[in-house]
């Protein structure tokens, strides 16, 4: 993967090559960015850049001299992306380069054997080819983990230590791309010595979404690279160019996705869903028709499945945020919001104050968090219904 293949992130595409070519590269990098921002894609592109033969000043097509003399190495040139054509790039593009290693959360594949990333390397190559903006839920479903929790285990750490202490096969560098170091338990401390004093020309690239879940001992040994969420314009352009999405749908989805390309793709798949009608029915049940209608609504929404439930909550969150913007900025933003959403947002402003809207946003965020972690949807939406009722009717911020 090359930087040219990555959505947006123009600043990082410029800064990362400079880090290496200006000799400012630490031996352990932590790419920190929220889901859907492209952290894994950036790590894969940077790993290819590091091993690229043209970046490193080697002649990609050089063969042995006819007279038995060694061919002189070409002078390294400053590049902003991997060449994409040398043997190293071709292997890295297919994720088969022998000096680029991968580690990621997995489950036991064979009974009685420890879970190791290498057991799933074929699935991993296919996954990152198709879903480089996917999350851990997508990955675990892809490998058929069902409800099992993925982990990066002590045995995995031992395997990493073994591989990185070997001599590199082809490249000047050895690279480890670890996706989601949050899934390292205390056994991750096994890697401390290797991270702190790695073999020459060894690079760790850790790709994380939640800094608070990473072992502090590892965090303190990494150079932090913060990855911002994507701009709506970048998501819109990517949906049209890569996913053949209708421009109007792409523009609407990009505005709601909050910089998360994975979420944008999910929304496009369900673009025909009428979230506004579902939301109107819910609010009517909460404020007008009462408990019987609420129970019926909860029964219906609990059948949608986790991804659709999250999208519904995100849609409500989006409308509340638009309500806050309309309340504060008025006509300055009115023209930037679709007519249907604008009318609903204005109605929300009539029944809620800004403090209530912010309280509901917090509850929706909490609900999405628990849905991601397999909470019982009926219980969750019943509880959420009660909380929203009290926030709106009693003007109480529920804790």
KAURUR-V364341 format. One record per backbone hydrogen bond with DSSP energy under -1.0 kcal/mol. CO is the residue of the C=O (numbers start at 1). NH is the residue of the N-H. If there is no record, write none. Layout:
BEGIN
co->(CO & CO)
nh->(NH & NH)
END
This chain:
BEGIN
co->(2 & 3 & 9 & 10 & 11 & 12 & 14 & 15 & 16 & 17 & 18 & 19 & 20 & 27 & 28 & 29 & 30 & 31 & 32 & 34 & 36 & 38 & 39 & 40 & 41 & 42 & 43 & 44 & 45 & 46 & 47 & 48 & 52 & 53 & 54 & 59 & 65 & 86 & 87 & 88 & 89 & 91 & 92 & 97 & 99 & 101 & 103 & 106 & 110 & 116 & 117 & 118 & 120 & 121 & 122 & 123 & 124 & 125 & 126 & 127 & 131 & 135 & 136 & 137 & 138 & 139 & 140 & 141 & 145 & 151 & 153 & 154 & 155 & 156 & 157 & 158 & 159 & 160 & 161 & 174 & 175 & 176 & 177 & 178 & 180 & 181 & 183 & 185 & 186 & 187 & 188 & 189 & 191 & 192 & 193 & 201 & 203 & 204 & 205 & 206 & 207 & 208 & 210 & 211 & 215 & 216 & 218 & 219 & 223 & 225 & 231 & 232 & 233 & 234 & 235 & 236 & 237 & 238 & 239 & 239 & 246 & 247 & 248 & 249 & 250 & 251 & 253 & 257 & 259 & 260 & 261 & 262 & 263 & 264 & 265 & 266 & 268 & 270 & 273 & 274 & 275 & 276 & 277 & 278 & 279 & 280 & 281 & 282 & 283 & 284 & 284 & 285 & 290 & 291 & 292 & 293 & 294 & 295 & 296 & 297 & 298 & 300 & 301 & 305 & 306 & 307 & 308 & 309 & 310 & 311 & 312 & 313 & 314 & 315 & 316 & 317 & 318 & 319 & 320 & 321 & 322 & 323 & 324 & 325 & 326 & 329 & 330 & 330 & 333 & 334 & 338 & 339 & 340 & 341 & 342 & 343 & 344 & 345 & 347 & 348 & 353 & 354 & 355 & 356 & 357 & 358 & 359 & 360 & 361 & 362 & 363 & 364 & 365 & 366 & 367 & 368 & 370 & 371 & 376 & 377 & 378 & 379 & 380 & 381 & 382 & 383 & 384 & 385 & 386 & 387 & 388 & 389 & 390 & 390)
nh->(5 & 6 & 13 & 14 & 15 & 16 & 18 & 19 & 20 & 21 & 22 & 24 & 23 & 204 & 223 & 206 & 225 & 208 & 227 & 37 & 261 & 42 & 43 & 44 & 45 & 46 & 47 & 48 & 49 & 50 & 51 & 52 & 56 & 58 & 57 & 62 & 68 & 90 & 91 & 92 & 93 & 96 & 95 & 100 & 175 & 177 & 179 & 151 & 113 & 119 & 120 & 121 & 124 & 125 & 126 & 127 & 128 & 129 & 130 & 131 & 134 & 139 & 140 & 141 & 142 & 143 & 145 & 144 & 148 & 106 & 157 & 158 & 159 & 160 & 161 & 162 & 163 & 164 & 165 & 203 & 101 & 205 & 103 & 207 & 183 & 184 & 152 & 188 & 189 & 190 & 191 & 192 & 195 & 196 & 197 & 174 & 176 & 29 & 178 & 31 & 180 & 33 & 213 & 214 & 219 & 220 & 221 & 222 & 30 & 32 & 235 & 236 & 237 & 238 & 239 & 240 & 241 & 242 & 243 & 245 & 250 & 251 & 252 & 253 & 254 & 255 & 257 & 260 & 230 & 264 & 265 & 266 & 267 & 268 & 269 & 270 & 271 & 273 & 275 & 278 & 279 & 280 & 281 & 282 & 283 & 284 & 285 & 286 & 287 & 288 & 289 & 290 & 294 & 295 & 296 & 297 & 298 & 299 & 300 & 301 & 302 & 303 & 304 & 309 & 310 & 311 & 312 & 313 & 314 & 315 & 316 & 317 & 318 & 319 & 320 & 321 & 322 & 323 & 324 & 325 & 326 & 327 & 328 & 329 & 330 & 332 & 333 & 334 & 336 & 337 & 342 & 343 & 344 & 345 & 346 & 347 & 348 & 349 & 351 & 352 & 357 & 358 & 359 & 360 & 361 & 362 & 363 & 364 & 365 & 366 & 367 & 368 & 369 & 370 & 371 & 372 & 375 & 374 & 380 & 381 & 382 & 383 & 384 & 385 & 386 & 387 & 388 & 389 & 390 & 391 & 392 & 393 & 394 & 396)
END
